[in-house]
Amino acid sequence: MRRVLRPAFPVDLNLTLGRLRRGVQDPTHRLAAGEVWRATRTPDGPATIHVRAASGRIEIQAWGPGAGYALDHATALLGYDDRPESFRPPPGLVHDLHRRFRGLRFGRTGNVIEALVPSIIEQKVAGKEAFRSHAAMVRALGEPAPGPGGLHLPPDPEVLAASPCHMFHRFGIERRRATAVIRACARASRVEEAATMGPASASARLRAFPGVGAWTAAEVAAVALGDPDAVSVGDYHLPHLVAWSLAGRPRGDDDLMLELLEPFRGHRGRVLRLLELGGGGAPRFGPRMRLRSIARM
C-alpha cells in the first residue's frame, strides 16, 4: 500500500522521526538520509512503513495487516498536528536553532506502550547500555516485521507481561525495571488510554503505574503524544545542557532547568530537542557514567 503527501511546510524526516529510534542498533527502526523504516504494532495488526522524502513530497509505503492503519495515521506521525510556527523565541541561541532545524516537528505515534517499554529500560542507566538491552530484547521476543525492511516488531505486550523477571536478566535488565515493564504490559489497555488524554491527565495515568515517574512519562509524551512541552525532569544530562546553553553555567539542576525553560512554556520540550540537536553540550569535569552490571543493582 502506498500514500503520497505534499506538506505545505518543511518536514525533515530524520529530525522528526529520528527520536523514535533507540540507538543505531534498534531492530525496529532504520534511518538513512531522507528516509526512515519503522516497524510497529497497530490496532489492526503489525505493520512496516517506509517513509521517503522526494522532490517536495513524502512517499510512504506500508506492509502487513496494519498497513492501512499506518497510512491513515501517517500525518500524525509526521507532525501535521504540531504547530512550530507558533513558537517565536526572542533573538538568541534558541531562535537560531529553531531556524536552523526548521524541519523538526513533534509527531505522535499514538502507541503508548511501544514508547513506554524502552523508556523504562532507559531509566537510570547509560544510554548505550539501555539501547543494547532494548535491541537484545526485541531480537529475542519480537517477531520479524512484515515487508522487505528486515526489521523486527516490538515485543507483543502480552508476551512481556507473561515473562518472568529473571528472563530479562539476559538482556541486562534488572528486577526493578523488569517488574515495571511487566506490570505496565499486563495492563496495556489502560496504558494506551493515555493516548486519548490531555498532557496532564496522560502523565497522571502513566505515573500511576509502579516504576513510572516524571522522567519516563515525559519521554513517552514527547513521542507517543507529540507533546512539544514535555520536560524530562530527573534526566542526568539535560539540566547541565540547559544551564550551559541558556545561562552560561557549566552545571545545573532540575529547578534551574525549569526556571530557564519557563519563558518557553508550551514549547519547552521543543527547546530541549533543539539544544540537543545543536550539539553545544556542557563542559565535562569528570568521567562519563560507567556501564554497570545488573548483579550490583
Secondary structure, 3 states (H helix, E strand, C coil): CEEEECCCCCCCHHHHHHHHCCCCCCCCEEEECCEEEEEEEECCEEEEEEEEEECCEEEEEEECCCHHHHHHCHHHHCCCCCCHHHCCCCCCHHHHHHHHCCCCCCCCCCCHHHHHHHHHHCCCCCHHHHHHHHHHHHHHHCCECCCCCCCECCCCHHHHHCCCHHHHHHHCCCHHHHHHHHHHHHCHHHHHHHHHCCHHHHHHHHHCCCCCCHHHHHHHHHHHCCCCCCCCCCCCCHHHHHHHHHHCCCCCCHHHHHHHHHHHCCCHHHHHHHHHHHCCCCCCCCCCCCCCCHHHC
